[in-house]
Amino acid sequence: MHGFLDAGRVWDTVAVELRTPGVKGLALDLPGCGDRADHPGPFTLRSLVADVVSALDDIASPVLLVGQSRGTPSPNSSPPRARSR
């Protein structure tokens, strides 16, 4: 998860370094940022967490969430059903 006013693309260099066969990397744009800059909001921790969990629901394999700066609370605040994945 990217930081405040960043976008998923801030992870591009890191993603290249972490590339592993059989593992898919995904750098989301949180609502209001990057390709989703026109999202109307409101931008609360609850809405950001719901957005991340919704994205996880589309992924069948185990997930490791990584965040920096403002992106850190979203993975840390995810509900237990998301954390168990």
C-alpha positions as CSV (number, residue, x, y, z in Angstrom):
1,M,0.0,0.0,0.0
2,H,1.4,3.4,-1.0
3,G,1.7,6.4,1.3
4,F,-0.3,9.6,1.5
5,L,-0.8,11.3,-1.9
6,D,1.3,8.6,-3.6
7,A,0.2,5.9,-6.0
8,G,0.8,2.2,-6.4
9,R,3.5,3.0,-8.9
10,V,5.9,4.0,-6.0
11,W,6.3,0.2,-5.6
12,D,7.5,-0.4,-9.2
13,T,11.2,-0.6,-8.4
14,V,10.6,-2.7,-5.3
15,A,8.3,-5.1,-7.2
16,V,11.1,-5.7,-9.8
17,E,13.5,-6.6,-7.0
18,L,11.0,-9.0,-5.3
19,R,9.8,-10.7,-8.5
20,T,9.6,-14.4,-7.8
21,P,8.3,-17.1,-10.2
22,G,4.8,-18.1,-9.4
23,V,4.1,-15.0,-7.2
24,K,2.1,-12.1,-8.4
25,G,2.7,-8.6,-7.2
26,L,-0.1,-6.1,-7.2
27,A,0.3,-2.4,-6.2
28,L,-3.1,-0.9,-5.7
29,D,-4.1,2.7,-6.0
30,L,-6.1,3.6,-2.9
31,P,-9.2,5.7,-3.5
32,G,-8.3,9.4,-4.2
33,C,-4.8,8.5,-5.5
34,G,-3.1,7.5,-8.7
35,D,-5.5,6.2,-11.4
36,R,-8.3,6.6,-8.8
37,A,-7.6,10.3,-8.1
38,D,-11.2,11.2,-9.1
39,H,-12.8,8.9,-6.4
40,P,-15.3,11.1,-4.6
41,G,-14.5,10.0,-1.0
42,P,-14.9,10.3,1.9
43,F,-11.5,8.8,2.7
44,T,-11.7,7.3,6.2
45,L,-9.6,4.5,7.6
46,R,-12.7,2.3,7.5
47,S,-13.4,3.0,3.8
48,L,-9.7,2.5,2.9
49,V,-9.7,-0.9,4.7
50,A,-12.9,-1.9,3.0
51,D,-11.4,-1.0,-0.4
52,V,-8.3,-3.1,0.3
53,V,-10.4,-6.1,1.6
54,S,-12.6,-5.8,-1.6
55,A,-9.4,-6.1,-3.7
56,L,-8.3,-9.1,-1.7
57,D,-11.6,-10.8,-2.3
58,D,-10.7,-11.0,-6.0
59,I,-7.4,-12.9,-5.2
60,A,-7.6,-16.6,-4.6
61,S,-4.1,-17.2,-3.4
62,P,-2.5,-16.2,-0.1
63,V,-1.6,-12.5,0.2
64,L,1.2,-10.6,1.9
65,L,0.2,-6.9,2.4
66,V,3.0,-4.4,2.6
67,G,2.5,-0.7,3.3
68,Q,4.6,2.4,3.9
69,S,3.6,5.8,5.3
70,R,-0.2,6.3,5.0
71,G,-0.5,2.9,3.5
72,T,0.4,1.1,6.7
73,P,-2.8,1.4,8.6
74,S,-4.9,-0.3,5.9
75,P,-3.2,-3.7,6.2
76,N,-2.9,-3.4,10.0
77,S,-6.6,-2.6,10.4
78,S,-7.9,-5.3,8.1
79,P,-10.5,-7.6,9.6
80,P,-9.5,-11.0,10.8
81,R,-11.0,-12.7,7.8
82,A,-8.6,-10.8,5.5
83,R,-5.6,-11.3,7.9
84,S,-6.0,-15.0,7.8
85,R,-5.5,-15.1,4.1
